[in-house]
Amino acid sequence: MNKSATSIEHLSEAELAALLDPELLPRHVAIIMDGNGRWAELRGLPRIAGHREGIASVREVVTVCSELGVSALTIYAFSQENWNRPETEIALLMKLLEEFLERELSAMKEQQIRFQAIGRRGMLPVSVLDWVKRVENETAHFEKMTLTVALSYGGRTEIVDAAKQAIADALCGALSADKLNEALFERYLYTYGLPDPDLLIRTSGEARISNFLLWQMAYTEMYFTKTLWPDFRRRETFLALLDYQKRERRFGRVPGDVAPQGRL
């Protein structure tokens, strides 16, 4: 837990919620969900049990962010590096992902949440990719919140893929190289159309970004907590948001000429 949150951690869930300022909520929250395996090991359970419990945390955090009016939530579900895990674990994770999409589709519709998946999606099993496309298609018209799930994702590969597409467009005359700037390059990123994350949350005590949204997190506020992801629920979300609301976001400016939290 961040030191700045310790003075309020004794408060009830309702008291924490009452402290939130709706005007200072982040537009976009990104989460590195870490600690599923450790959560299971501490309980003498197989790692997959931690991943299953972690899905309950995803469901609760999605609901909280939707209720509060956060416009975008991006979660790091499966990285490019995760393909190096044992084949049996990968197969179980893919099965869980497929089950999540099938079970949560109705909830996303009810909450008017748009779903999208980013990453090198072609590496996903066909059955998983079919469900990804179905959920994307059936929620594409919703505007209350966008839930983005990073699958087979790497921040460096995203930038490389964007650069390749920009080069291809330049070679065919669709892009003038001398006009390429940051704003134009962002159109080639997986996350095009989303605001940059205002807040990154990482659980389990690790304090690194692990190749996640490297371009997008240039000015993101970061919140690291020792709480393992399966234990990160509504209360922990409130604590993270309250910590964020104490930050002074400068975006390179000097004090006194600072944009409010979550605004550029």
C-alpha positions as CSV (number, residue, x, y, z in Angstrom):
1,M,0.0,0.0,0.0
2,N,1.3,3.5,-0.9
3,K,2.2,5.6,2.2
4,S,-0.2,8.3,1.1
5,A,-3.1,5.8,1.4
6,T,-2.3,4.6,4.9
7,S,-4.1,7.4,6.7
8,I,-7.4,6.4,5.2
9,E,-7.1,2.6,4.9
10,H,-9.0,2.1,8.2
11,L,-12.1,3.8,6.7
12,S,-15.1,1.7,5.5
13,E,-15.8,1.1,1.9
14,A,-18.7,3.5,1.9
15,E,-16.5,6.2,3.6
16,L,-13.8,5.8,1.0
17,A,-16.4,6.1,-1.8
18,A,-17.7,9.3,-0.2
19,L,-14.2,10.9,-0.3
20,L,-13.9,10.5,-4.1
21,D,-14.3,13.7,-6.1
22,P,-16.2,12.9,-9.3
23,E,-14.5,15.9,-11.0
24,L,-11.0,14.4,-10.4
25,L,-11.5,10.8,-11.6
26,P,-9.1,9.5,-14.2
27,R,-10.6,9.1,-17.7
28,H,-8.5,6.1,-18.4
29,V,-7.2,3.5,-15.9
30,A,-4.7,0.8,-16.9
31,I,-4.0,-2.2,-14.7
32,I,-1.2,-4.8,-14.6
33,M,-2.9,-7.7,-12.8
34,D,-0.1,-9.4,-10.9
35,G,-0.1,-12.0,-8.1
36,N,-2.6,-14.7,-9.2
37,G,0.0,-17.5,-8.9
38,R,1.3,-16.3,-5.5
39,W,-2.2,-16.0,-4.2
40,A,-2.8,-19.6,-5.1
41,E,0.5,-20.9,-3.8
42,L,-0.1,-19.2,-0.4
43,R,-3.2,-21.3,-0.1
44,G,-1.7,-24.5,-1.3
45,L,-3.8,-24.4,-4.5
46,P,-2.8,-24.9,-8.2
47,R,-1.9,-21.7,-10.1
48,I,-5.0,-21.9,-12.2
49,A,-7.1,-21.3,-9.0
50,G,-5.5,-17.9,-8.6
51,H,-6.3,-17.1,-12.2
52,R,-9.9,-18.1,-11.7
53,E,-10.2,-15.9,-8.6
54,G,-8.5,-13.1,-10.5
55,I,-11.4,-13.1,-12.9
56,A,-13.7,-12.2,-10.0
57,S,-11.5,-9.1,-9.4
58,V,-11.7,-8.2,-13.0
59,R,-15.5,-8.3,-12.9
60,E,-15.6,-6.2,-9.7
61,V,-13.2,-3.5,-10.9
62,V,-14.9,-3.2,-14.3
63,T,-18.2,-2.7,-12.5
64,V,-16.7,-0.1,-10.1
65,C,-15.1,1.9,-12.9
66,S,-18.3,1.8,-14.9
67,E,-20.4,3.0,-12.0
68,L,-18.0,5.8,-11.2
69,G,-17.9,7.1,-14.8
70,V,-14.4,6.1,-15.8
71,S,-14.5,6.2,-19.6
72,A,-11.7,3.6,-20.3
73,L,-10.2,0.7,-18.5
74,T,-7.4,-1.3,-20.0
75,I,-6.1,-4.6,-18.4
76,Y,-3.0,-6.5,-19.1
77,A,-4.3,-10.1,-19.4
78,F,-1.6,-11.9,-21.5
79,S,1.7,-10.6,-22.7
80,Q,3.9,-11.6,-25.6
81,E,6.3,-13.0,-23.0
82,N,3.6,-15.2,-21.5
83,W,3.7,-17.4,-24.5
84,N,6.9,-18.8,-22.9
85,R,5.0,-20.3,-20.0
86,P,4.3,-24.1,-19.9
87,E,1.9,-25.2,-22.6
88,T,-0.5,-26.6,-20.0
89,E,-0.8,-23.3,-18.2
90,I,-1.2,-21.4,-21.5
91,A,-4.0,-23.8,-22.5
92,L,-5.8,-23.3,-19.2
93,L,-5.4,-19.5,-19.4
94,M,-6.9,-19.5,-22.9
95,K,-9.8,-21.6,-21.7
96,L,-10.4,-19.2,-18.9
97,L,-10.3,-16.3,-21.3
98,E,-12.9,-17.9,-23.5
99,E,-15.1,-18.7,-20.5
100,F,-14.8,-15.0,-19.4
101,L,-15.8,-13.6,-22.7
102,E,-18.8,-16.0,-23.0
103,R,-20.0,-15.4,-19.4
104,E,-19.4,-11.6,-19.3
105,L,-20.9,-10.7,-22.7
106,S,-24.4,-10.2,-21.2
107,A,-23.0,-8.1,-18.3
108,M,-21.1,-5.9,-20.7
109,K,-24.3,-5.3,-22.7
110,E,-26.2,-4.6,-19.5
111,Q,-23.6,-2.0,-18.4
112,Q,-23.2,-0.6,-21.9
113,I,-19.5,-1.4,-22.0
114,R,-17.7,-1.6,-25.3
115,F,-15.1,-4.3,-25.4
116,Q,-11.9,-4.5,-27.5
117,A,-8.8,-6.6,-27.5
118,I,-5.4,-5.3,-28.5
119,G,-2.1,-7.1,-29.3
120,R,-0.9,-9.6,-31.9
121,R,-4.3,-11.3,-31.9
122,G,-3.4,-13.7,-34.7
123,M,-1.4,-15.7,-32.2
124,L,-4.5,-16.5,-30.2
125,P,-6.3,-19.9,-30.6
126,V,-9.1,-19.7,-33.2
127,S,-11.8,-20.4,-30.6
128,V,-10.6,-17.5,-28.4
129,L,-10.3,-15.1,-31.3
130,D,-13.8,-16.0,-32.5
131,W,-15.2,-15.0,-29.0
132,V,-13.1,-11.8,-29.0
133,K,-14.6,-10.8,-32.4
134,R,-18.1,-11.7,-31.3
135,V,-17.9,-9.7,-28.1
136,E,-16.3,-6.8,-30.0
137,N,-19.1,-6.8,-32.6
138,E,-22.0,-7.1,-30.1
139,T,-20.7,-4.3,-27.9
140,A,-19.3,-2.0,-30.6
141,H,-22.1,0.6,-30.3
142,F,-21.8,1.2,-26.5
143,E,-20.2,4.4,-25.3
144,K,-20.4,4.4,-21.5
145,M,-17.0,2.8,-21.0
146,T,-14.4,1.0,-23.1
147,L,-12.9,-2.2,-21.7
148,T,-9.7,-3.0,-23.5
149,V,-8.0,-6.3,-22.8
150,A,-4.3,-6.6,-23.8
151,L,-3.8,-10.1,-25.3
152,S,-0.6,-11.4,-26.8
153,Y,0.5,-7.9,-26.1
154,G,3.9,-6.1,-25.9
155,G,4.6,-2.4,-25.7
156,R,7.6,-2.7,-28.0
157,T,5.8,-4.9,-30.5
158,E,3.0,-2.4,-30.6
159,I,5.4,0.4,-31.5
160,V,7.2,-1.8,-34.1
161,D,3.8,-2.8,-35.7
162,A,2.8,0.9,-35.8
163,A,6.2,1.8,-37.4
164,K,5.8,-0.9,-40.0
165,Q,2.3,0.3,-41.0
166,A,3.5,3.9,-41.1
167,I,6.4,2.9,-43.4
168,A,4.0,0.9,-45.6
169,D,1.7,3.9,-46.0
170,A,4.7,6.1,-46.8
171,L,5.9,3.7,-49.5
172,C,2.5,3.6,-51.2
173,G,2.1,7.4,-50.9
174,A,-0.7,7.4,-48.3
175,L,1.6,9.1,-45.8
176,S,4.1,11.9,-46.3
177,A,7.1,11.1,-44.1
178,D,7.9,14.8,-43.4
179,K,4.4,15.2,-41.9
180,L,4.8,12.4,-39.5
181,N,4.5,13.6,-35.9
182,E,3.5,12.2,-32.5
183,A,-0.2,12.8,-33.1
184,L,-0.2,11.2,-36.5
185,F,1.9,8.2,-35.3
186,E,-0.6,7.5,-32.6
187,R,-3.1,6.7,-35.2
188,Y,-1.1,3.5,-35.9
189,L,-1.1,2.3,-32.3
190,Y,-3.5,-0.4,-31.1
191,T,-5.0,2.0,-28.7
192,Y,-5.9,4.7,-31.2
193,G,-9.1,6.5,-30.2
194,L,-8.5,6.1,-26.4
195,P,-7.0,8.8,-24.2
196,D,-3.6,8.0,-22.7
197,P,-3.9,6.3,-19.3
198,D,-4.1,8.8,-16.4
199,L,-3.5,6.1,-13.8
200,L,-1.6,2.8,-13.9
201,I,-2.3,0.3,-11.1
202,R,0.0,-2.6,-10.5
203,T,-0.7,-5.2,-7.8
204,S,1.5,-7.7,-5.9
205,G,4.3,-5.3,-4.8
206,E,6.1,-5.2,-8.1
207,A,7.2,-1.7,-9.2
208,R,7.7,-1.9,-13.0
209,I,5.6,-1.5,-16.1
210,S,6.6,-4.8,-17.8
211,N,6.5,-3.7,-21.4
212,F,2.9,-2.4,-21.1
213,L,1.6,0.7,-23.0
214,L,5.1,2.1,-23.3
215,W,4.2,4.9,-25.7
216,Q,0.9,5.8,-23.9
217,M,2.3,6.0,-20.4
218,A,4.6,9.0,-20.9
219,Y,2.8,11.0,-18.2
220,T,0.7,8.4,-16.4
221,E,0.5,8.4,-12.7
222,M,1.5,5.1,-11.2
223,Y,0.1,3.3,-8.1
224,F,1.8,0.2,-6.8
225,T,0.2,-1.9,-4.1
226,K,1.3,-5.1,-2.3
227,T,-2.2,-6.5,-2.6
228,L,-2.3,-9.6,-4.8
229,W,-4.7,-9.3,-7.8
230,P,-7.3,-11.8,-6.5
231,D,-7.7,-9.6,-3.4
232,F,-7.9,-6.4,-5.3
233,R,-11.6,-5.5,-5.3
234,R,-13.9,-2.5,-4.8
235,R,-12.2,-1.2,-1.6
236,E,-8.7,-1.4,-3.1
237,T,-10.0,0.4,-6.2
238,F,-11.2,3.3,-4.1
239,L,-7.9,3.5,-2.3
240,A,-6.0,3.7,-5.7
241,L,-8.3,6.4,-7.0
242,L,-8.1,8.5,-3.8
243,D,-4.3,8.3,-4.0
244,Y,-4.5,9.4,-7.6
245,Q,-6.6,12.4,-6.7
246,K,-3.9,13.7,-4.4
247,R,-1.4,13.9,-7.3
248,E,-0.4,17.2,-9.0
249,R,-0.2,16.4,-12.7
250,R,2.2,18.8,-14.4
251,F,2.6,17.4,-17.9
252,G,5.9,19.3,-18.0
253,R,4.4,22.5,-16.7
254,V,5.5,24.5,-13.6
255,P,3.5,24.6,-10.4
256,G,0.7,27.1,-10.6
257,D,0.0,26.3,-14.2
258,V,-1.0,22.7,-13.9
259,A,-3.8,20.8,-15.6
260,P,-6.3,19.1,-13.2
261,Q,-6.0,15.3,-12.8
262,G,-7.0,13.4,-15.8
263,R,-7.1,16.4,-18.1
264,L,-4.7,17.6,-20.8
